[in-house]
Amino acid sequence: MNVNRTGTKKGGTFKCNSTAEVTPNQMRSSACKMVRTLVQLMRTLDRMPEEPVDYEPPFFRSCTEEVKEKHTAEAWI
């Protein structure tokens, strides 16, 4: 089964060159191949640098202890 994309970055369509239905086994196989490809690609990336615990990226601010406690408490409800 071939799937082609036509159009531009902002608008496009996908078309399949096959009239056959996609079976669950074909879908599972395609998903496995995609995950394997992603894992292989990720192995080519450099390791992320270790960031200090107190690092704050530009334009971000740390949350207060009050907000942190509220969200932690809500997560267990």
N, CA, C and O of each residue as an XYZ file, in Angstrom:
308
protein
N       0.841     -1.165      0.000
C       0.000      0.000      0.000
C       0.894      1.238      0.000
O       1.781      1.364      0.844
N       0.669      2.124     -0.918
C       1.393      3.388     -0.997
C       0.458      4.529     -0.630
O      -0.681      4.600     -1.092
N       0.973      5.427      0.220
C       0.214      6.614      0.588
C       1.027      7.808      0.135
O       2.203      7.935      0.474
N       0.401      8.678     -0.627
C       1.079      9.863     -1.139
C       0.421     11.119     -0.597
O      -0.792     11.171     -0.395
N       1.239     12.117     -0.369
C       0.733     13.407      0.096
C       0.890     14.411     -1.031
O       1.951     14.506     -1.649
N      -0.167     15.157     -1.294
C      -0.101     16.202     -2.306
C      -0.525     17.512     -1.664
O      -1.309     17.523     -0.716
N      -0.012     18.596     -2.174
C      -0.394     19.898     -1.652
C       0.799     20.623     -1.068
O       1.950     20.260     -1.312
N       0.505     21.656     -0.291
C       1.547     22.476      0.313
C       1.673     22.136      1.793
O       0.949     21.285      2.310
N       2.618     22.824      2.480
C       2.789     22.597      3.906
C       1.527     22.910      4.686
O       1.179     22.191      5.622
N       0.840     23.976      4.310
C      -0.333     24.409      5.057
C      -1.595     23.635      4.694
O      -2.508     23.529      5.514
N      -1.660     23.107      3.517
C      -2.853     22.381      3.110
C      -2.493     21.276      2.149
O      -1.817     21.514      1.149
N      -2.927     20.095      2.434
C      -2.624     18.987      1.554
C      -3.581     17.842      1.796
O      -4.385     17.863      2.728
N      -3.479     16.851      0.948
C      -4.326     15.678      1.098
C      -3.472     14.431      1.003
O      -2.408     14.428      0.383
N      -3.956     13.376      1.629
C      -3.298     12.081      1.554
C      -4.162     11.174      0.700
O      -5.383     11.138      0.853
N      -3.523     10.440     -0.200
C      -4.252      9.518     -1.058
C      -3.568      8.163     -1.036
O      -2.342      8.061     -1.051
N      -4.377      7.149     -1.000
C      -3.869      5.774     -1.006
C      -4.046      5.216     -2.411
O      -5.100      5.387     -3.026
N      -3.008      4.547     -2.919
C      -3.065      3.994     -4.271
C      -3.736      2.629     -4.311
O      -3.807      2.002     -5.368
N      -4.225      2.170     -3.176
C      -4.832      0.850     -3.114
C      -6.311      0.988     -2.769
O      -6.699      1.871     -2.005
N      -7.123      0.118     -3.332
C      -8.547      0.115     -3.004
C      -8.854     -0.900     -1.914
O      -9.983     -0.957     -1.426
N      -7.860     -1.707     -1.521
C      -8.074     -2.723     -0.491
C      -8.147     -2.080      0.888
O      -7.512     -1.058      1.148
N      -8.929     -2.695      1.759
C      -9.044     -2.219      3.131
C      -7.782     -2.582      3.905
O      -7.151     -3.604      3.634
N      -7.423     -1.752      4.855
C      -6.262     -2.012      5.702
C      -6.717     -2.908      6.852
O      -7.657     -2.583      7.577
N      -6.035     -4.036      7.003
C      -6.395     -4.980      8.057
C      -5.714     -4.574      9.367
O      -4.732     -3.831      9.348
N      -6.222     -5.052     10.490
C      -5.569     -4.761     11.771
C      -4.106     -5.227     11.814
O      -3.261     -4.556     12.407
N      -3.812     -6.353     11.199
C      -2.423     -6.838     11.179
C      -1.523     -5.911     10.369
O      -0.379     -5.674     10.758
N      -2.018     -5.382      9.251
C      -1.242     -4.430      8.462
C      -1.012     -3.152      9.249
O       0.082     -2.588      9.219
N      -2.038     -2.695      9.953
C      -1.908     -1.486     10.758
C      -0.895     -1.701     11.880
O      -0.063     -0.832     12.140
N      -0.961     -2.853     12.544
C      -0.019     -3.176     13.616
C       1.403     -3.242     13.074
O       2.333     -2.729     13.697
N       1.570     -3.868     11.923
C       2.894     -3.975     11.306
C       3.440     -2.600     10.952
O       4.615     -2.320     11.193
N       2.608     -1.745     10.388
C       3.040     -0.391     10.038
C       3.409      0.407     11.281
O       4.392      1.149     11.276
N       2.629      0.258     12.343
C       2.929      0.973     13.586
C       4.256      0.497     14.166
O       5.049      1.312     14.638
N       4.508     -0.806     14.139
C       5.776     -1.349     14.643
C       6.958     -0.824     13.832
O       7.991     -0.464     14.395
N       6.804     -0.783     12.521
C       7.876     -0.263     11.667
C       8.149      1.208     11.975
O       9.301      1.641     12.004
N       7.083      1.969     12.204
C       7.239      3.383     12.503
C       7.979      3.568     13.835
O       8.872      4.409     13.935
N       7.612      2.791     14.845
C       8.277      2.903     16.143
C       9.745      2.504     16.031
O      10.611      3.165     16.603
N      10.033      1.426     15.297
C      11.429      1.008     15.095
C      12.235      2.105     14.404
O      13.378      2.370     14.776
N      11.638      2.738     13.402
C      12.315      3.820     12.687
C      12.590      4.992     13.624
O      13.676      5.572     13.594
N      11.611      5.341     14.453
C      11.807      6.434     15.404
C      12.912      6.117     16.405
O      13.711      6.990     16.746
N      12.962      4.875     16.878
C      14.009      4.478     17.818
C      15.373      4.573     17.150
O      16.324      5.066     17.757
N      15.481      4.111     15.912
C      16.746      4.188     15.184
C      17.173      5.635     14.990
O      18.350      5.961     15.141
N      16.225      6.507     14.656
C      16.552      7.919     14.481
C      16.984      8.560     15.794
O      17.909      9.372     15.812
N      16.327      8.205     16.885
C      16.675      8.781     18.181
C      18.078      8.362     18.619
O      18.760      9.108     19.321
N      18.501      7.182     18.209
C      19.848      6.721     18.580
C      20.939      7.551     17.913
O      22.083      7.554     18.366
N      20.593      8.249     16.847
C      21.596      9.065     16.155
C      21.749     10.446     16.798
O      22.693     11.171     16.484
N      20.831     10.816     17.694
C      20.877     12.132     18.329
C      21.915     12.163     19.443
O      22.203     11.143     20.069
N      22.467     13.341     19.680
C      23.392     13.526     20.794
C      22.609     13.487     22.097
O      21.413     13.776     22.134
N      23.314     13.121     23.170
C      22.677     13.112     24.489
C      22.331     14.531     24.910
O      23.019     15.488     24.557
N      21.256     14.645     25.665
C      20.858     15.951     26.200
C      21.860     16.345     27.282
O      22.285     15.499     28.068
N      22.235     17.603     27.329
C      23.142     18.037     28.394
C      22.431     18.011     29.740
O      21.222     18.227     29.822
N      23.194     17.743     30.790
C      22.635     17.767     32.142
C      22.407     19.213     32.554
O      23.324     20.033     32.522
N      21.195     19.510     32.934
C      20.856     20.866     33.361
C      20.908     20.932     34.882
O      20.507     19.978     35.549
N      21.385     22.015     35.433
C      21.344     22.171     36.887
C      19.897     22.182     37.375
O      18.998     22.585     36.637
N      19.669     21.749     38.597
C      18.319     21.664     39.143
C      17.648     23.033     39.186
O      16.438     23.132     38.981
N      18.401     24.068     39.445
C      17.811     25.399     39.569
C      17.798     26.181     38.255
O      17.580     27.393     38.265
N      18.025     25.517     37.142
C      18.041     26.194     35.835
C      16.630     26.637     35.458
O      15.680     25.865     35.581
N      16.497     27.863     35.006
C      15.240     28.372     34.470
C      15.500     28.931     33.081
O      16.286     29.866     32.932
N      14.855     28.374     32.063
C      15.047     28.880     30.703
C      14.581     30.323     30.587
O      13.786     30.783     31.406
N      15.061     31.038     29.588
C      14.608     32.415     29.386
C      13.083     32.461     29.196
O      12.501     31.561     28.590
N      12.459     33.494     29.708
C      11.021     33.754     29.586
C      10.154     32.807     30.416
O       8.931     32.830     30.272
N      10.747     31.966     31.287
C       9.997     31.105     32.195
C      10.219     31.611     33.609
O      11.210     32.284     33.891
N       9.308     31.287     34.477
C       9.505     31.615     35.877
C       9.093     30.406     36.716
O       8.231     29.626     36.311
N       9.703     30.260     37.861
C       9.392     29.111     38.707
C       8.064     29.342     39.412
O       7.659     30.481     39.646
N       7.395     28.248     39.745
C       6.125     28.385     40.447
C       6.386     28.454     41.949
O       7.431     28.024     42.437
N       5.431     28.995     42.654
C       5.567     29.132     44.096
C       5.269     27.793     44.762
O       4.661     26.914     44.153
N       5.693     27.643     45.993
C       5.430     26.409     46.748
C       3.925     26.197     46.911
O       3.454     25.060     46.879
N       3.172     27.278     47.084
C       1.721     27.178     47.248
C       1.069     26.554     46.020
O       0.231     25.662     46.147
N       1.444     27.014     44.849
C       0.896     26.481     43.600
C       1.338     25.036     43.422
O       0.543     24.192     43.007
N       2.582     24.747     43.727
C       3.104     23.390     43.584
C       2.327     22.418     44.476
O       1.968     21.325     44.036
N       2.067     22.812     45.729
C       1.329     21.959     46.657
C      -0.105     21.750     46.187
O      -0.637     20.646     46.295
N      -0.736     22.806     45.663
C      -2.115     22.705     45.186
C      -2.219     21.697     44.049
O      -3.106     20.844     44.047
N      -1.312     21.796     43.084
C      -1.370     20.887     41.925
C      -0.999     19.470     42.310
O      -1.540     18.519     41.746
N      -0.089     19.308     43.257
C       0.253     17.977     43.721
C      -0.924     17.343     44.432
O      -1.196     16.158     44.242
N      -1.632     18.117     45.252
C      -2.806     17.613     45.971
C      -3.912     17.248     44.989
O      -4.577     16.229     45.176
N      -4.129     18.052     43.946
C      -5.180     17.790     42.973
C      -4.888     16.546     42.152
O      -5.813     15.885     41.680
N      -3.632     16.224     41.978
C      -3.267     15.051     41.181
C      -3.706     13.763     41.856
O      -3.911     12.760     41.172
N      -3.859     13.756     43.176
C      -4.212     12.547     43.916
C      -5.697     12.444     44.184
O      -6.138     11.499     44.839
N      -6.481     13.392     43.694
C      -7.944     13.347     43.936
C      -8.580     12.356     42.993
O      -9.796     12.164     43.027
